[in-house]
Amino acid sequence: MNIVLIGYRGTGKSSVGKLLAERSGRTLISTDAEVVHRAGQSIPDIVKQHGWDHFRDLESEVCRELAGKDQLIIDTGGGAILRQDNVDQLKARGIVFWLTAEVPTISHRIGGDTQRPSLTGAKSFVEEIEEVLHERRPKYRAAADHTIATDHKTVIEIADAIQALLQTSQC
């Protein structure tokens, strides 16, 4: 069984995934990092040259491949849940944890991130976060087996919460 982390940028997926991998001895795979590796380009460059649909196609390929593996910790890109096939693939052999955070927390955590292109275009940084979260929350909710709010929590506290839920799920 895989541990799948979903959520918006800045909710702690990468940091929590790294700690869970260290604790469990499982392999951590970032879908975004895998897309970058395969494309040989950064995400902004992929999107600029080929568009978001192409990026999402590459992301879907990675999700399909990971669905056939076991004992992974999968750190998904924030938009992986936009395609139901990705969700179905990841849930086939995984327990899905939705890491959440409020807009001010996300804004504070990702304020200096230059590796992600704008998702909406002309909106302010905070407006973009609000708009994208509004669109994605129902999809995150539908995909999640468990939800963990990460505001005001350390990476250790979040990882502990996931491990406690895994014990009750007998994973």
Residue pairs with C-beta under 8 A, 6 or more apart in sequence:
1 70
1 71
1 93
1 94
1 95
1 171
2 66
2 69
2 70
2 71
2 72
2 73
2 74
2 90
2 93
2 94
2 95
3 20
3 26
3 72
3 73
3 74
3 94
3 95
3 97
3 162
3 166
3 171
4 74
4 76
4 90
4 91
4 94
4 95
4 96
4 97
5 13
5 16
5 17
5 73
5 74
5 75
5 76
5 97
5 99
6 13
6 76
6 78
6 80
6 81
6 96
6 97
6 98
6 99
6 140
6 143
6 144
7 13
7 78
7 98
7 99
7 100
7 101
7 140
7 150
8 78
8 100
8 101
8 106
8 129
8 132
8 133
8 136
8 140
9 78
9 106
9 110
9 113
9 116
10 101
10 105
10 106
10 107
10 108
10 109
10 110
10 113
11 99
11 100
11 101
11 106
11 109
11 150
12 99
12 101
12 150
12 155
12 158
13 75
13 76
13 99
14 30
14 75
15 155
16 99
16 150
16 155
16 158
16 159
16 162
17 28
17 30
17 73
17 74
17 75
18 28
19 155
19 156
19 159
20 26
20 28
20 73
20 159
20 162
20 163
21 27
21 28
21 73
23 159
23 163
24 73
26 71
26 72
26 73
27 71
27 72
27 73
28 72
28 73
28 75
29 66
29 72
29 73
29 74
29 75
30 75
31 59
31 62
31 63
31 66
31 74
31 75
31 76
31 77
31 80
32 43
32 59
32 75
32 76
32 77
34 62
35 43
35 46
35 55
35 58
35 59
35 62
35 77
36 42
36 43
36 46
38 58
38 61
38 62
39 46
39 58
41 49
42 115
43 55
43 115
43 116
43 117
44 114
44 115
44 116
44 117
46 54
46 55
46 58
47 54
47 55
47 117
48 117
56 79
56 82
56 83
59 77
59 79
59 80
59 83
59 86
60 83
60 85
60 86
63 76
63 80
63 85
63 86
63 89
63 90
64 85
64 89
66 72
66 74
66 89
66 90
67 89
67 90
67 92
67 93
67 94
68 93
69 93
70 93
74 90
74 94
76 86
76 90
78 132
78 136
79 119
79 136
80 86
80 87
80 90
81 87
81 136
81 139
81 140
81 143
82 136
82 139
87 96
87 139
87 142
87 143
90 96
90 143
91 143
91 145
95 145
95 146
95 166
95 169
95 171
96 143
96 144
96 145
96 146
97 144
97 145
97 146
97 147
97 148
97 162
97 165
98 140
98 141
98 143
98 144
98 146
98 147
98 148
99 148
99 150
99 158
100 140
100 147
100 148
100 149
100 150
100 151
101 109
101 149
101 150
101 151
102 151
103 126
103 129
103 130
103 133
105 150
105 151
105 152
106 129
106 133
107 125
107 126
107 129
110 116
111 125
118 128
119 128
119 132
120 127
120 128
120 131
120 132
123 131
141 147
145 169
146 162
146 165
148 158
148 161
148 162
148 165
150 158
153 161
